[in-house]
Amino acid sequence: MRYWIGPRTVDETSAVTRLFDRESGCTKFTQCVLSFEGPSADRGDGDADEVLYVLEGSGGIAAGEERRRVRPGGAVFVAAGASWRVDAVASAPLRLLSVLVHDPLPAGRREAYVDTDGASPLGATGGRDFRLALTPDDGCATVTQFVGRVPPGRAPDHFHTYDEVIYVLDGTGTLHVAGETAPLGPGAAVHLPARLVHSLENTGTGDLTLLGVFRPAGSPAEAYYPDGTPAAVPEA
């Protein structure tokens, strides 16, 4: 079972809740929640790309030569070696989900911004759909970031050929892996290594909404049943 809610630390510019990293067996990503009450010092990683998603609050993020006004649903890409900072918080706290992408492919851009509210939903298995956020088209060659919607119910067990970290944005559910289960709710995080057979069940009456980041980049709809048969995607 790959389910975790990690420790919270505070420095002079932000509060950091670490979710997945190498210490928890996730070698390809470091997943954290960052919380800001005001402007921050420069941040960034010399060896890792970083994909950010605005969970709560609003303000401004400066990355490279660009300054972006951000709100919930906004996604920011910062390439390895580039820096970024929060330069204003209009509605506090400004909470971001950060995923560091270790050993990335060469980036096509230094930074990018996408507003997921404007993306069209695309179909996936089990009546689910997703909206793409950051993709290689935005410069982050290594990963795809997306927002997924899971309606009430449980899809058949399946696996992906990509390595993925998930963060629950809204709703309630259960993670099923190898006969074990774990509850899911807002703020829960899941690491799904490639080819791990699993099922995410929505046990509520409304949608279960997830933020996913996976590598190698591709379509979130790519899935296989335990016998290796490709899972069918509903027609549009």
VOMARTOR-244922 format. One line per field, with one value per residue: residue number from 1; z, y, x of N, C-alpha, C in turn. Coordinates in nm, 4 decimals. Each point is the difference from the previous one (the first is absolute). Example, Ala and Ser with C-alpha at 12.3 -4.5 7.8 and 13.67 -1.06 7.14 Angstrom:
pos <- 1_2 .
n_z <- 0.7800_-0.0720 .
n_y <- -0.5690_0.1050 .
n_x <- 1.3190_-0.0350 .
ca_z <- 0.0000_0.0060 .
ca_y <- 0.1190_0.1190 .
ca_x <- -0.0890_0.0820 .
c_z <- 0.0000_0.0730 .
c_y <- 0.1200_0.1090 .
c_x <- 0.0900_-0.0770 .
This chain:
pos <- 1_2_3_4_5_6_7_8_9_10_11_12_13_14_15_16_17_18_19_20_21_22_23_24_25_26_27_28_29_30_31_32_33_34_35_36_37_38_39_40_41_42_43_44_45_46_47_48_49_50_51_52_53_54_55_56_57_58_59_60_61_62_63_64_65_66_67_68_69_70_71_72_73_74_75_76_77_78_79_80_81_82_83_84_85_86_87_88_89_90_91_92_93_94_95_96_97_98_99_100_101_102_103_104_105_106_107_108_109_110_111_112_113_114_115_116_117_118_119_120_121_122_123_124_125_126_127_128_129_130_131_132_133_134_135_136_137_138_139_140_141_142_143_144_145_146_147_148_149_150_151_152_153_154_155_156_157_158_159_160_161_162_163_164_165_166_167_168_169_170_171_172_173_174_175_176_177_178_179_180_181_182_183_184_185_186_187_188_189_190_191_192_193_194_195_196_197_198_199_200_201_202_203_204_205_206_207_208_209_210_211_212_213_214_215_216_217_218_219_220_221_222_223_224_225_226_227_228_229_230_231_232_233_234_235_236 .
n_z <- 0.0000_-0.0884_0.1282_-0.0033_0.1246_-0.0502_0.0543_0.0885_-0.0804_0.0752_-0.1046_-0.0364_-0.1047_0.0482_-0.0043_0.0274_-0.0664_0.0410_-0.1220_-0.1210_0.0275_-0.0154_0.1137_-0.0720_-0.0736_-0.0078_-0.0892_-0.0711_0.1148_0.0291_0.0783_-0.0035_0.1112_-0.0723_0.1131_-0.0586_0.0956_-0.0676_-0.0530_-0.0908_0.0502_-0.0809_-0.0828_0.0010_-0.0984_0.0224_0.0553_0.0484_-0.0951_-0.0005_0.0351_-0.0072_0.0998_-0.0295_0.1271_0.0488_0.0073_-0.0014_-0.1078_0.0138_-0.1087_0.0334_-0.1281_0.0142_-0.1272_0.0388_0.0112_0.0768_-0.0280_0.1190_-0.0235_0.0793_-0.0318_0.0412_-0.1075_0.0679_-0.1099_0.0718_-0.1008_-0.0007_0.1083_-0.0230_0.0344_0.1091_0.0166_0.1169_-0.0847_0.0123_0.1124_-0.0907_0.0039_0.1322_0.0192_-0.0661_-0.0331_-0.0176_-0.0926_0.0543_-0.1253_0.0667_-0.1224_0.0616_-0.0352_-0.0222_-0.1030_-0.1004_0.0668_-0.0548_0.1270_0.0420_-0.0486_0.0631_-0.0447_0.0666_-0.0451_0.0910_0.0539_-0.0868_0.0589_-0.1155_0.0584_0.0278_-0.0749_0.1062_0.0665_0.0058_-0.1108_0.0110_0.0397_-0.0814_0.0595_-0.1148_0.0755_0.0641_-0.1225_-0.0757_-0.0438_0.1334_-0.0469_0.0808_-0.0587_0.1302_0.0337_0.0375_0.0148_0.0808_-0.0211_0.0836_-0.0619_0.1200_-0.0749_0.0728_0.0762_-0.0375_-0.0628_-0.1035_0.0629_0.0038_-0.0995_0.0248_-0.1131_0.0621_0.0563_0.1060_0.0276_0.0950_-0.0107_0.1081_-0.0958_-0.0307_0.0924_0.0047_0.0409_-0.0726_0.0421_-0.1076_0.0740_-0.0800_0.0004_-0.0022_0.0981_-0.0478_0.0994_-0.0834_0.0203_0.0044_-0.0752_-0.0314_0.0100_-0.1277_0.0164_-0.1326_0.0399_-0.1060_-0.0614_0.0973_0.0182_-0.0323_0.0911_-0.0520_0.1163_-0.0624_0.1309_-0.0550_0.0123_0.0185_-0.0833_-0.0288_0.0420_-0.0960_0.0524_-0.1243_0.0265_-0.1282_0.0012_-0.1262_-0.0601_0.0003_-0.0201_0.0871_-0.1201_-0.0146_-0.0131_0.0858_-0.0368_0.1139_-0.0981_0.0046_0.0022_-0.1090_0.0937_-0.0265_-0.0878_0.0761_-0.1002_-0.0651 .
n_y <- -0.1194_0.0938_0.0274_0.1340_0.0446_0.0801_0.0248_0.0980_0.0797_0.0926_0.0846_0.0872_-0.0748_-0.1220_-0.0633_-0.1081_-0.0650_-0.0837_-0.0421_0.0043_-0.0833_0.0085_0.0700_0.0360_-0.0185_0.1306_-0.0657_-0.0006_0.0154_0.1285_-0.0408_0.1294_0.0437_0.1128_0.0677_0.1096_0.0786_0.0047_0.1024_-0.0730_-0.0677_0.0116_-0.0800_-0.1293_-0.0862_-0.0093_-0.1103_0.0640_-0.0441_0.1032_-0.0756_0.1143_-0.0112_0.1005_-0.0345_0.1110_0.1047_0.1218_0.0391_0.0206_-0.0667_0.0296_-0.0368_0.0063_0.0295_-0.1001_0.0794_-0.0919_0.0490_-0.0566_-0.1033_-0.0528_-0.1109_0.0957_-0.0264_-0.0151_0.0111_-0.0519_0.0257_-0.1119_0.0538_0.0113_0.1237_-0.0052_0.0890_0.0010_0.0886_-0.0670_0.0201_-0.0149_-0.1322_0.0142_-0.1184_0.0220_-0.1028_-0.0583_-0.0858_-0.0364_-0.0297_-0.0367_0.0181_-0.1072_0.0301_0.1267_-0.0164_0.0365_0.1117_0.0132_0.0323_0.1219_0.0499_-0.0327_0.0496_-0.0808_0.0451_-0.0964_0.1105_0.0390_-0.1096_-0.0643_-0.0590_-0.1023_-0.1004_-0.0764_-0.0986_-0.0890_0.0677_-0.0056_0.1210_0.0760_0.0978_0.0165_-0.0017_-0.0246_0.0158_-0.0934_0.0222_-0.0048_-0.0952_-0.0601_-0.0366_-0.0006_0.0928_-0.0587_0.1178_-0.0526_0.0432_-0.1024_-0.0408_-0.0498_-0.0480_0.0018_-0.0909_-0.1242_0.0401_-0.0835_-0.0997_0.0805_0.0195_0.0821_0.0413_0.0992_0.0739_-0.0031_0.1295_-0.0250_0.1064_-0.0302_0.0576_-0.0934_-0.0239_-0.1145_-0.0887_-0.1047_-0.0206_-0.0790_-0.0720_-0.1069_0.0249_0.1026_0.0769_0.1218_0.0762_0.0661_0.1158_0.1224_0.0151_-0.1110_-0.0719_-0.0341_-0.0992_0.0009_-0.0911_0.0060_-0.0409_0.0872_-0.1183_0.0816_0.0579_0.1137_-0.0155_0.0567_0.0175_0.1203_0.1092_0.0735_0.0839_-0.0923_0.1084_-0.0305_0.0289_-0.0326_-0.0544_-0.0278_-0.1032_-0.0292_0.1191_0.0268_-0.0952_0.0731_-0.0077_-0.0004_-0.1151_-0.0977_-0.1012_-0.0683_-0.0465_0.1334_-0.0339_0.0754_0.0920_-0.0210_0.0987_0.0544_-0.0221_0.1043 .
n_x <- 0.0843_-0.0280_-0.0138_-0.0045_0.0063_0.0936_0.1200_-0.0235_0.0705_0.0589_0.0208_0.0960_-0.0259_-0.0027_-0.1169_0.0707_-0.0961_0.0936_-0.0307_0.0568_0.1007_0.1312_-0.0137_-0.1048_0.1105_-0.0172_0.0713_-0.1114_-0.0678_-0.0121_-0.0983_-0.0319_-0.0567_0.0008_0.0170_-0.0527_0.0446_0.1144_0.0690_0.0640_0.1000_0.1060_-0.0669_0.0232_0.0212_0.1304_-0.0506_-0.1062_-0.0837_-0.0843_-0.1044_-0.0677_-0.0870_-0.0806_0.0125_0.0538_-0.0789_0.0519_0.0667_0.1302_0.0401_0.1250_0.0099_0.1311_-0.0292_-0.0768_-0.1069_-0.0526_-0.1191_-0.0053_-0.0798_-0.0930_0.0662_0.0830_0.0738_0.1146_0.0743_0.1004_0.0838_0.0698_0.0537_-0.1311_-0.0283_-0.0733_-0.0956_-0.0587_-0.0495_-0.1158_-0.0673_-0.0974_-0.0044_0.0184_0.0611_0.1105_-0.0770_0.1189_-0.0384_0.1150_0.0366_0.1104_0.0449_0.0486_0.1259_-0.0391_-0.0810_0.0772_-0.0183_-0.1212_-0.0289_0.0273_-0.1143_-0.1139_-0.1166_-0.0840_-0.1170_-0.0112_-0.0522_0.0930_0.0468_-0.0126_-0.1054_0.0821_-0.0440_-0.0277_0.0603_-0.1011_-0.0320_0.1305_0.0363_0.0726_0.0656_0.0633_0.1088_0.1129_0.0498_0.0599_-0.1237_0.0012_0.0804_-0.0892_0.1122_0.0240_-0.0908_-0.1135_-0.0606_-0.0914_-0.1232_-0.0226_-0.1101_-0.0286_-0.0990_-0.1118_0.0610_0.0204_0.1092_0.0097_0.0625_0.1061_0.0864_0.1017_0.0531_-0.0622_0.0947_-0.0822_-0.0139_-0.0885_-0.0784_-0.0717_-0.0713_-0.0910_-0.0940_-0.0653_0.0891_0.0369_0.1237_-0.0071_0.0843_0.0022_-0.1300_0.0840_-0.0481_-0.0169_-0.0465_-0.0784_0.0594_-0.0517_0.1081_-0.0659_0.1106_0.0195_0.0873_-0.0120_0.0888_0.0756_-0.1098_-0.0210_-0.0573_-0.1002_-0.0770_-0.0430_-0.0611_-0.1007_0.0110_0.0121_-0.0743_0.1094_0.0602_0.0914_0.0660_0.0857_0.1175_0.0345_0.1190_0.0281_0.0873_0.0361_0.0095_-0.1298_-0.0894_-0.0729_-0.0559_0.1315_-0.0666_0.0319_-0.0790_-0.0172_-0.0795_0.0140_-0.1299_0.0110_-0.0157_-0.1275_0.0095_-0.0954_-0.0874_0.0566 .
ca_z <- 0.0000_-0.0111_0.0471_0.0932_0.0340_0.0633_0.1025_-0.0395_0.0514_-0.0246_-0.0064_0.0108_-0.1066_-0.0353_0.0704_-0.0958_0.0399_-0.0933_-0.0232_-0.0483_-0.0413_-0.0037_0.1281_0.0029_-0.1106_-0.1256_-0.0455_-0.1185_0.0341_0.1367_0.0013_0.1214_0.0014_0.0449_0.0449_0.0119_0.0523_-0.0624_-0.0970_0.0395_-0.0621_-0.1206_0.0168_-0.1227_0.0147_-0.1119_-0.0711_-0.0189_-0.0415_0.1029_-0.0447_0.1109_-0.0214_0.1047_0.0733_0.0779_0.0056_-0.1253_0.0146_-0.1152_-0.0018_-0.0979_-0.0428_-0.1083_-0.0400_-0.0017_0.1236_-0.0239_0.1029_0.0129_0.0771_0.0011_-0.1326_-0.0826_0.0049_-0.0382_-0.0248_0.0117_-0.0414_0.0844_-0.0091_0.0080_0.1329_0.0071_0.1323_0.0199_0.0202_0.0625_0.0413_0.0050_0.0866_0.0737_-0.0465_-0.1357_0.0156_-0.1266_-0.0024_-0.0751_-0.0328_-0.0616_-0.0950_0.0020_-0.1233_-0.1095_-0.1361_-0.0267_-0.0075_-0.1182_0.0427_0.1369_0.0859_-0.0700_0.0867_-0.0594_0.0847_-0.0310_-0.0106_-0.1399_-0.0782_-0.0283_0.0560_-0.0911_0.0591_0.0485_0.0293_0.1119_0.0058_0.0569_-0.0982_0.0503_-0.0695_-0.0023_0.0505_-0.0651_-0.0847_-0.0775_-0.0848_0.0803_0.0287_0.0971_-0.0851_0.0751_0.0692_-0.0255_0.1188_-0.0386_0.1026_-0.0346_0.0667_0.0187_0.0493_0.1011_-0.0444_-0.0102_-0.1296_0.0125_0.0272_-0.1207_0.0261_-0.1003_-0.0265_0.0499_0.1436_0.0248_0.1327_-0.0011_0.1173_-0.0012_0.0121_0.0566_0.0006_0.0868_-0.0728_0.0530_-0.0867_0.0096_-0.0554_0.0465_0.1115_0.1056_-0.0297_0.0775_-0.0269_-0.0728_0.0210_-0.0403_0.0604_-0.0024_-0.1118_-0.0413_-0.0991_-0.0757_-0.0902_-0.1268_-0.0049_0.1236_-0.0194_0.1024_-0.0355_0.0830_0.0100_0.0563_0.0924_0.0337_-0.0898_-0.1001_-0.0689_0.0625_-0.0899_0.0259_-0.0787_-0.0266_-0.0771_-0.0311_-0.0979_-0.1067_-0.0375_-0.0923_0.0277_0.1238_-0.0315_-0.0316_0.1125_-0.0378_0.0993_0.0532_-0.0964_-0.1027_-0.1023_0.0124_0.0471_-0.1013_0.0335_-0.0584_-0.1163_0.0312 .
ca_y <- 0.1194_0.1215_0.1035_0.0734_0.1412_0.0164_0.1022_0.1398_0.0821_0.1425_0.0805_0.1425_0.0495_-0.0889_-0.1258_-0.1091_-0.1336_-0.0962_-0.1138_-0.1116_0.0276_-0.1211_-0.0707_-0.0788_-0.0939_0.0656_0.0499_0.0838_0.1260_0.0485_0.0644_0.0797_0.1127_0.1230_0.0994_0.1322_0.1101_0.1216_-0.0234_-0.0988_0.0044_-0.0819_-0.1442_-0.0714_-0.1126_-0.0010_-0.1280_-0.0537_0.0832_0.0125_0.0326_0.0541_0.0133_0.0854_-0.0661_0.0945_0.1349_0.0650_0.0890_0.0090_-0.0817_0.0423_-0.1103_0.0516_0.1359_0.0112_0.0075_-0.0525_0.0062_-0.1385_-0.0293_-0.1446_-0.0587_0.0392_-0.0898_0.0683_-0.0833_0.0653_-0.0970_-0.0185_0.1085_0.1288_0.0304_0.0653_0.0516_0.0658_0.1420_0.0642_-0.0868_0.0814_-0.0716_-0.0942_-0.0359_-0.0487_-0.1380_-0.0596_-0.1356_-0.0021_-0.1292_0.0053_-0.1097_-0.0269_-0.0504_0.0285_0.0203_0.1432_0.0725_0.0819_0.1384_0.0243_0.0073_0.0027_0.0101_-0.0524_0.0072_-0.1232_0.0246_0.0192_-0.1209_-0.0840_-0.1350_-0.1111_-0.1231_-0.1043_-0.1248_-0.0029_0.1185_0.1094_0.0906_0.0752_0.1215_0.0127_0.1229_0.0133_-0.1122_0.0365_0.1161_0.1196_0.0036_-0.1009_-0.1185_-0.1255_-0.0377_0.0572_0.0366_0.0039_-0.0046_-0.1091_-0.0089_-0.1376_-0.0013_-0.1034_-0.1376_-0.0565_-0.0546_-0.1258_0.0099_0.0289_0.0583_0.0908_-0.0229_0.1164_0.0198_0.1108_0.0470_0.0541_0.0775_0.0098_0.1380_0.0073_-0.1240_-0.1107_-0.1250_-0.1078_-0.0565_-0.1457_-0.0569_-0.1344_-0.0407_0.0996_0.1231_0.1196_0.1054_0.1169_0.1229_0.1163_0.0073_-0.1294_-0.0172_-0.1389_-0.0279_-0.1213_-0.0394_-0.0588_-0.1378_-0.0407_-0.0176_0.0780_0.0596_0.1110_-0.0054_0.1155_-0.0506_0.1087_0.0247_0.0951_-0.0394_-0.0055_0.0757_-0.0331_0.0613_-0.0999_0.0290_-0.1307_-0.0090_0.0977_0.0757_-0.0677_0.0212_-0.0616_-0.1072_-0.1234_-0.0925_-0.1412_-0.0924_-0.0828_-0.0975_0.0717_0.0497_0.1456_0.0422_0.0768_0.1381_0.0305_0.0886_0.1378 .
ca_x <- -0.0843_0.0783_-0.0918_0.0852_-0.0132_0.1296_0.0202_-0.0091_0.1085_-0.0199_0.1215_-0.0278_-0.0859_-0.1103_-0.0201_0.0155_-0.0448_0.0612_-0.0874_0.0810_0.1374_0.0813_-0.0077_-0.1234_0.0026_-0.0354_0.1298_-0.0119_-0.0651_-0.0193_-0.1314_-0.0185_-0.0924_0.0647_-0.0983_0.0603_-0.0815_0.0498_0.1066_0.1003_0.1319_0.0099_-0.0032_0.0344_0.0909_0.0919_0.0020_-0.1346_-0.1126_-0.1029_-0.1351_-0.0769_-0.1443_-0.0561_-0.1078_-0.0810_0.0531_0.0358_0.1145_0.0877_0.1206_0.0985_0.0864_0.0828_-0.0356_-0.1451_-0.0764_-0.1337_-0.1038_-0.0449_-0.1214_-0.0215_-0.0107_0.1137_0.1157_0.1234_0.1171_0.1300_0.1001_0.1180_0.0961_-0.0685_-0.0530_-0.1294_-0.0344_-0.1290_0.0294_-0.1159_-0.1101_-0.1216_-0.0933_0.0851_0.1343_0.0198_0.0452_0.0393_0.0545_0.1254_0.0599_0.1314_0.0184_0.1435_0.0612_-0.0932_0.0451_0.0195_-0.1264_-0.0184_-0.0164_0.0447_-0.1177_-0.1284_-0.1174_-0.1225_-0.1189_-0.0727_-0.1442_-0.0341_0.0267_-0.1162_0.0142_0.0240_-0.0488_0.0897_-0.0713_-0.0930_-0.0835_0.0779_0.0572_0.1137_0.0405_0.1446_0.0614_0.1303_0.0394_0.1189_-0.0276_0.0282_0.1422_0.0449_0.0075_0.0055_-0.1232_-0.1320_-0.0770_-0.1412_-0.1038_-0.0895_-0.1300_-0.0459_-0.1380_-0.0229_0.0143_0.1344_0.0394_0.0748_0.1432_0.0771_0.1315_0.0545_0.1414_0.0722_0.0141_-0.0928_-0.0384_-0.1358_-0.0426_-0.1457_-0.0470_-0.1349_-0.0751_0.0427_0.0124_0.0834_0.1027_0.0090_0.1231_0.0372_-0.0834_0.0044_-0.0725_0.0337_-0.0981_0.0440_-0.0742_0.0795_0.1331_0.0687_0.0920_0.0190_0.1048_-0.0285_0.1089_-0.0423_-0.0492_-0.0664_-0.1439_-0.0690_-0.1280_-0.0459_-0.1454_-0.0705_-0.1015_-0.0915_-0.1128_0.0457_0.1225_0.1313_0.0851_0.1394_0.1061_0.1015_0.1207_0.0591_0.1091_0.0158_-0.1185_-0.0907_-0.1423_-0.0494_-0.0952_0.0719_-0.0155_-0.0055_-0.0524_0.1087_0.0531_0.0715_-0.0912_-0.0241_-0.1303_-0.0700_-0.0340_-0.1322_-0.0004_-0.0408 .
c_z <- 0.0000_0.0346_0.1117_0.0259_0.0879_0.1005_-0.0581_0.0636_-0.0403_-0.0084_-0.0022_-0.1063_-0.0271_0.1008_-0.1034_0.0625_-0.1029_-0.0081_-0.0453_-0.0420_0.0021_0.1295_0.0102_-0.1204_-0.1348_-0.0549_-0.1170_0.0302_0.1461_-0.0015_0.1344_-0.0176_0.0609_0.0348_0.0273_0.0559_-0.0625_-0.0974_0.0555_-0.0584_-0.1282_0.0364_-0.1328_0.0293_-0.1231_-0.0848_-0.0325_-0.0610_0.1159_-0.0658_0.1234_-0.0385_0.1165_0.0622_0.0626_-0.0039_-0.1378_0.0252_-0.1270_0.0173_-0.1113_-0.0289_-0.1204_-0.0283_0.0068_0.1405_-0.0314_0.1191_0.0078_0.0915_0.0009_-0.1402_-0.0924_0.0208_-0.0562_-0.0186_0.0115_-0.0290_0.1005_-0.0240_0.0032_0.1418_-0.0109_0.1418_0.0004_0.0267_0.0556_0.0373_0.0173_0.0935_0.0680_0.0676_-0.1486_0.0126_-0.1382_0.0207_-0.0906_-0.0242_-0.0693_-0.0845_-0.0139_-0.1328_-0.1215_-0.1362_-0.0223_-0.0219_-0.1273_0.0310_0.1417_0.0962_-0.0866_0.1032_-0.0771_0.1005_-0.0348_-0.0123_-0.1453_-0.0859_-0.0184_0.0601_-0.1100_0.0707_0.0438_0.0312_0.1137_0.0128_0.0567_-0.1115_0.0651_-0.0828_0.0075_0.0563_-0.0746_-0.0744_-0.0714_-0.0940_0.0718_0.0422_0.0960_-0.0672_0.0751_0.0488_-0.0672_0.1347_-0.0425_0.1233_-0.0427_0.0810_0.0028_0.0527_0.1063_-0.0595_-0.0095_-0.1387_0.0205_0.0353_-0.1314_0.0401_-0.1136_-0.0233_0.0401_0.1523_0.0357_0.1473_-0.0130_0.1289_-0.0105_0.0257_0.0715_-0.0062_0.0942_-0.0815_0.0722_-0.1061_0.0253_-0.0683_0.0650_0.1250_0.1188_-0.0436_0.0885_-0.0336_-0.0723_0.0307_-0.0397_0.0753_0.0050_-0.1253_-0.0246_-0.0991_-0.0649_-0.0914_-0.1274_0.0186_0.1330_-0.0255_0.1164_-0.0487_0.0975_-0.0040_0.0607_0.0860_0.0394_-0.0987_-0.1074_-0.0645_0.0954_-0.0996_0.0403_-0.0864_-0.0176_-0.0770_-0.0290_-0.1073_-0.0422_-0.0385_-0.1012_0.0338_0.1329_-0.0259_-0.0322_0.1217_-0.0534_0.1140_0.0477_-0.0971_-0.1162_-0.1128_0.0149_0.0475_-0.1055_0.0522_-0.0631_-0.1188_0.0405_-0.0494 .
c_y <- 0.1239_0.1178_0.0743_0.1400_0.0315_0.1123_0.1405_0.0758_0.1442_0.0673_0.1469_0.0515_-0.0877_-0.1133_-0.1113_-0.1287_-0.0986_-0.1237_-0.1220_0.0482_-0.1312_-0.0805_-0.0851_-0.0922_0.0574_0.0668_0.0971_0.1392_0.0372_0.0838_0.0691_0.0953_0.1187_0.1011_0.1318_0.0997_0.1333_-0.0331_-0.0927_0.0346_-0.0835_-0.1474_-0.0628_-0.1099_-0.0057_-0.1246_-0.0551_0.1045_0.0085_0.0359_0.0353_0.0071_0.0790_-0.0692_0.1003_0.1371_0.0563_0.0935_0.0050_-0.0878_0.0516_-0.1177_0.0483_0.1445_0.0246_0.0134_-0.0412_0.0291_-0.1389_-0.0096_-0.1508_-0.0534_0.0396_-0.0932_0.0726_-0.1028_0.0851_-0.1050_-0.0086_0.1139_0.1374_0.0199_0.0635_0.0491_0.0472_0.1471_0.0781_-0.1066_0.0883_-0.0607_-0.1118_-0.1088_-0.0369_-0.1385_-0.0621_-0.1455_0.0028_-0.1442_0.0275_-0.1256_-0.0240_-0.0597_0.0246_-0.0025_0.1496_0.0702_0.0841_0.1476_0.0140_0.0045_0.0008_0.0092_-0.0486_0.0168_-0.1193_0.0214_0.0170_-0.1228_-0.0818_-0.1386_-0.1040_-0.1295_-0.0940_-0.1234_0.0189_0.1236_0.1211_0.0947_0.0809_0.1263_0.0092_0.1346_0.0175_-0.1282_0.0375_0.1184_0.1316_0.0070_-0.1050_-0.1371_-0.1310_-0.0473_0.0575_0.0250_0.0123_0.0056_-0.1045_0.0029_-0.1453_0.0052_-0.1083_-0.1399_-0.0405_-0.0558_-0.1328_0.0258_0.0189_0.0471_0.0939_-0.0355_0.1208_0.0008_0.1283_0.0360_0.0741_0.0784_0.0174_0.1450_0.0090_-0.1374_-0.1037_-0.1282_-0.0991_-0.0422_-0.1494_-0.0467_-0.1361_-0.0424_0.0937_0.1236_0.1129_0.1078_0.1178_0.1174_0.1163_0.0071_-0.1317_-0.0104_-0.1489_-0.0054_-0.1333_-0.0302_-0.0621_-0.1473_-0.0507_-0.0086_0.0657_0.0379_0.1125_0.0008_0.1297_-0.0523_0.1062_0.0109_0.1024_-0.0487_-0.0070_0.0646_-0.0157_0.0866_-0.1031_0.0575_-0.1343_0.0129_-0.1442_0.0649_-0.0780_0.0340_-0.0636_-0.1159_-0.1319_-0.0920_-0.1418_-0.0807_-0.0925_-0.1016_0.0672_0.0529_0.1505_0.0271_0.0887_0.1397_0.0321_0.0945_0.1373_0.0237 .
c_x <- 0.0875_-0.0904_0.0702_-0.0525_0.1190_0.0080_-0.0048_0.1155_-0.0248_0.1355_-0.0409_-0.0960_-0.1215_-0.0131_-0.0010_-0.0511_0.0516_-0.0887_0.0793_0.1378_0.0776_-0.0108_-0.1251_-0.0107_-0.0369_0.1259_-0.0106_-0.0550_0.0252_-0.1271_-0.0208_-0.1176_0.0733_-0.1078_0.0697_-0.1018_0.0389_0.1099_0.1077_0.1361_-0.0030_0.0026_0.0382_0.0996_0.0892_-0.0059_-0.1379_-0.0922_-0.0989_-0.1327_-0.0818_-0.1475_-0.0568_-0.1218_-0.0973_0.0671_0.0306_0.1162_0.0798_0.1217_0.0895_0.0915_0.0793_-0.0357_-0.1502_-0.0580_-0.1429_-0.0908_-0.0620_-0.1207_-0.0181_-0.0276_0.1122_0.1178_0.1210_0.1104_0.1255_0.1063_0.1140_0.0986_-0.0611_-0.0538_-0.1381_-0.0219_-0.1441_0.0294_-0.1183_-0.1015_-0.1221_-0.1034_0.0774_-0.0837_-0.0015_0.0626_0.0221_0.0384_0.1218_0.0424_0.1325_0.0182_0.1499_0.0475_-0.0896_0.0678_0.0239_-0.1334_-0.0062_-0.0145_0.0523_-0.1181_-0.1255_-0.1112_-0.1219_-0.1123_-0.0878_-0.1502_-0.0434_0.0201_-0.1274_0.0192_0.0148_-0.0368_0.1103_-0.0843_-0.0993_-0.0860_0.0705_0.0450_0.1114_0.0179_0.1519_0.0426_0.1323_0.0365_0.1297_-0.0217_0.0300_0.1468_0.0496_-0.0024_-0.0189_-0.1355_-0.1240_-0.0660_-0.1462_-0.0895_-0.1012_-0.1278_-0.0448_-0.1434_-0.0184_0.0093_0.1461_0.0234_0.0730_0.1467_0.0758_0.1391_0.0368_0.1467_0.0842_0.0031_-0.0738_-0.0084_-0.1328_-0.0237_-0.1510_-0.0405_-0.1339_-0.0646_0.0585_0.0058_0.0879_0.0993_0.0071_0.1278_0.0240_-0.0776_0.0022_-0.0758_0.0514_-0.1010_0.0635_-0.0915_0.0874_0.1325_0.0737_0.0853_0.0228_0.1158_-0.0319_0.1178_-0.0558_-0.0348_-0.0554_-0.1506_-0.0736_-0.1394_-0.0274_-0.1519_-0.0526_-0.1135_-0.1009_-0.1143_0.0333_0.1276_0.1190_0.0964_0.1458_0.0911_0.1102_0.1174_0.0659_0.1071_0.0190_-0.1319_-0.0840_-0.1423_-0.0381_-0.0957_0.0684_-0.0025_-0.0164_-0.0610_0.1123_0.0578_0.0732_-0.0867_-0.0210_-0.1422_-0.0646_-0.0292_-0.1335_0.0132_-0.0497_-0.1418 .
